[in-house]
């Protein structure tokens, strides 16, 4: 995946340097302009936005929020749709990620010490967590200067103060990072989100700027759809081509990568608006979206739908008919997902198994396409014949994100699948393979190496990854 070509800046970025002494308290920079400076008026304003915001039911576990960052009169009502759902959430610390508008940044800047102040009080920086993020990848530095006049993160604090009460923050600004910076930072944030349900990632970004309302909606809809499907590569393409826009493009890509790494399966749109709602000017608007990235379960009904799609696709291809076009109306099935499809014959013997390790297309299409491949392109077997269809049974395995493994003991047989990259080749076993074969961990790793065309201990020369899976299957069909 290419990330380093997405955006360019007209200003020459400054290199980050570690500060010997950090400011003990950052004063508000945009109180009185972006939001009220009077504490009572500010509290009433934020509470009013929250009271007016809708709170539709959502399914799954929240991993990240997307919020706008304009003046409250313009984007406050939209931002409230995201923040309202944090009440009673138990969130204790927030990683705030946004774009650098005022001071150009090379890589990523973290304000790593001290406190931030708004008219509603002070919020402490989680210095330990900031230290972990500083060590996550090259191109990340501690610096306070880019934050002094920056509004993109500051405007989020009053909302957080009203819905969370006591919490800590880690402010992060993204400038012109390399792929290594984005990927390393996303991996570290994903680890934090997986290990601590009290930590939340919040991405601050507005969408398109200064188009007509109709043009803006078209551009913004493309971006929103990519975020809903956590389609990182597609969003990058949209931003690079300018078919879609987001002033926080890098933070948004980072957020999607981190949320996906923490198990997020899909995004939900809470609210969309543009600045004309406040200004009345529809000729030149700015777009705003409130969204959440969730880990949504693969319910029994969703599993049944995936099995139906797989069987329908296999039957169509084997009979020489046109492949079905899935509706993919369900947000979990419409989001990009990685899946394997396994076919067994009437005697329970393997008849084909092919899949995708990475989420590169909607889950419903991944299942459809891999079902066809399992039936017709598995090199171990001849293509399935029409007379075999009644006896075939189908299993669909939906993969979680890959996690790098440094110690093989982190792999639990029966829980984790394992993927190996070594010496220019790769191989994979789904979680159900080792238990079905009666293998222990040592045997599994040796068999994995052999599958990759390596000596039995060849796995030691490569990188191991683990993953979990949601598995649905049909009952075996007999005579």
Secondary structure, 3 states (H helix, E strand, C coil): CCCCCCCCCCCCCECCCCCCCCCCEECCCCECCCECCCHHHHHHHHHHHHHHCCCCCCCCEEEEEEECCCCHHHHHHHHHHHHHHHCCCCCCEEEEEEECCCCCECCEEEECCCEEEECCEEEEECHHHHHHHHCCCCCEEECCHHHCCCCCCHHHHHHHHHHHCCCEEEEEEECCCCHHHHHHHHHHHHHHHHHCCCEEEEEECCCCEEECHHHHHHHHHHHHHHHHCCCHHHHHHHHHHCCCCCCCHHHHHHHHHHHHHCCCCEEEEEEEEECHHHHCCCCCEEEEEEEEEEECCCCHHHHHHHHHHHHHHHHHHHCCCCCCCCCCCCHHHHCECEEEEEEECCCCCEEEEEECCCCCCEHHHHHHHHHHHHHHCCCCCCCCCHHHHHHCEEEEEEECCCEEECCHHHCCCCCCEEEEEECCEEEEECHHHHHHHCCCHHHHHHHHHHHCCCCCCHHHHCEEEEECEEEEECCCCCC
